[in-house]
Amino acid sequence: MDMESGKKKGKLRKRTMEIEEMIRLYREGTGTREIAEAENVSPNYVRLVFKDHNVQLRPFGHSHRKYRLNEHYFKTWSNNMAYILGFFYADGFVASKQQTVSFAQKDPMILEQIREEMQSEAILCQNKKTGVYILNLNSKIMREDLINLFGVSSKKSVDAVFPTIPEEYLHHFIRGYFDGDGNINYRGYFINFVGGSFDFMSMLKITLEKQGFEPVFKTYNNHYRVYVSGRKTIKQFADWIYSDKGIYLERKFETFQQEKLPIEQLQNKRKNSKINEGHDL
């Protein structure tokens, strides 16, 4: 079968990277499913490309990692581990049929920090159509740790449960989740978290309440949002999540730094915002 023939030209136009790049990623350990997701094509199509270019395929579900990785990373709590776990709850996923843990983000720098912290040499790949970078870590141990220690599933976006976090690491976990699925409206003096799991988001609200932030929970058609508002409260929130910070998303940190007044001079004045939209918990 000639993949360059007119018969397959329609499919080839879907690709967002060169075939040589696909082959390189596969030989370095990235699975066909992960390459397909980055390419916006089916795994079967990727396998056809490899077959046409005489690339020997690995057995289904077989990990062929050639790079190093601290596979036991999620077994030991640390500031950065809590951050990465929070970031994973926002922008990570485990494959349903492969031994892979993945992170996806438009900012490659944060993924490079995560990769370095986890002692990995995995290659970032980018979906040229969406602009999203993907970090794939092939590890049965790491995948099973996320499932067994924290209850993660391949349907995490809708059935995630807020994990039990030691108090000393809680603000690092929240910072990680916020860097993945949080937004700042500095002019409106509010921030919000977004998620698709009612259980996770409702527990997030309770967690923030215990910190004295008076969050508001809103239900939308297919997701939930937790808001924290007020000029002084936002400053307090930032001081909390960035205390003893290790890894963090630079652009969100810089947005918080726009507040120049000391906290004792601030008042909780909230400007017009979208907080009143949606339905209360």
Secondary structure as the mmCIF struct_conf table of DSSP 4:
data_model
#
loop_
_struct_conf.conf_type_id
_struct_conf.id
_struct_conf.beg_label_comp_id
_struct_conf.beg_label_asym_id
_struct_conf.beg_label_seq_id
_struct_conf.end_label_comp_id
_struct_conf.end_label_asym_id
_struct_conf.end_label_seq_id
TURN_TY1_P TURN_TY1_P1 MET A 3 GLU A 4
BEND BEND1 SER A 5 SER A 5
HELX_RH_3T_P HELX_RH_3T_P1 GLY A 6 LYS A 8
HELX_RH_AL_P HELX_RH_AL_P1 LYS A 9 LEU A 12
TURN_TY1_P TURN_TY1_P2 ARG A 13 LYS A 14
BEND BEND2 THR A 16 MET A 17
HELX_RH_AL_P HELX_RH_AL_P2 ILE A 19 ARG A 27
TURN_TY1_P TURN_TY1_P3 GLU A 28 GLY A 29
HELX_RH_AL_P HELX_RH_AL_P3 THR A 32 GLU A 39
TURN_TY1_P TURN_TY1_P4 ASN A 40 ASN A 40
BEND BEND3 VAL A 41 VAL A 41
HELX_RH_AL_P HELX_RH_AL_P4 PRO A 43 ASP A 52
TURN_TY1_P TURN_TY1_P5 HIS A 53 ASN A 54
HELX_LH_PP_P HELX_LH_PP_P1 VAL A 55 PRO A 59
TURN_TY1_P TURN_TY1_P6 PHE A 60 GLY A 61
BEND BEND4 TYR A 67 TYR A 67
TURN_TY1_P TURN_TY1_P7 GLU A 71 HIS A 72
HELX_RH_3T_P HELX_RH_3T_P2 TYR A 73 LYS A 75
BEND BEND5 THR A 76 THR A 76
HELX_RH_AL_P HELX_RH_AL_P5 ASN A 79 ASP A 91
STRN STRN1 GLY A 92 VAL A 94
BEND BEND6 SER A 96 GLN A 99
STRN STRN2 THR A 100 GLN A 105
BEND BEND7 LYS A 106 LYS A 106
HELX_RH_AL_P HELX_RH_AL_P6 PRO A 108 GLU A 117
TURN_TY1_P TURN_TY1_P8 MET A 118 GLN A 119
HELX_LH_PP_P HELX_LH_PP_P2 ALA A 122 LEU A 124
STRN STRN3 CYS A 125 GLN A 126
TURN_TY1_P TURN_TY1_P9 LYS A 128 THR A 130
STRN STRN4 TYR A 133 ASN A 138
HELX_RH_AL_P HELX_RH_AL_P7 LYS A 140 PHE A 150
TURN_TY1_P TURN_TY1_P10 SER A 154 LYS A 155
HELX_RH_AL_P HELX_RH_AL_P8 LYS A 156 ASP A 159
HELX_LH_PP_P HELX_LH_PP_P3 PHE A 162 THR A 164
HELX_RH_3T_P HELX_RH_3T_P3 GLU A 167 TYR A 169
HELX_RH_AL_P HELX_RH_AL_P9 LEU A 170 ASP A 181
STRN STRN5 GLY A 182 ASN A 185
TURN_TY1_P TURN_TY1_P11 TYR A 186 TYR A 189
STRN STRN6 PHE A 190 GLY A 195
BEND BEND8 GLY A 196 GLY A 196
HELX_RH_AL_P HELX_RH_AL_P10 PHE A 198 LYS A 210
TURN_TY1_P TURN_TY1_P12 GLN A 211 GLY A 212
STRN STRN7 VAL A 216 THR A 219
BEND BEND9 ASN A 221 ASN A 222
STRN STRN8 TYR A 224 SER A 229
HELX_RH_AL_P HELX_RH_AL_P11 ARG A 231 ILE A 241
TURN_TY1_P TURN_TY1_P13 TYR A 242 ASP A 244
BEND BEND10 ILE A 247 ILE A 247
HELX_RH_AL_P HELX_RH_AL_P12 GLU A 250 PHE A 256
TURN_TY1_P TURN_TY1_P14 GLN A 257 GLN A 258
BEND BEND11 LEU A 261 LEU A 261
HELX_RH_3T_P HELX_RH_3T_P4 ILE A 263 GLN A 265
BEND BEND12 ASN A 272 ASN A 272
BEND BEND13 LYS A 274 LYS A 274
TURN_TY1_P TURN_TY1_P15 ILE A 275 ASN A 276
BEND BEND14 GLU A 277 GLY A 278
STRN STRN9 HIS A 279 ASP A 280
#
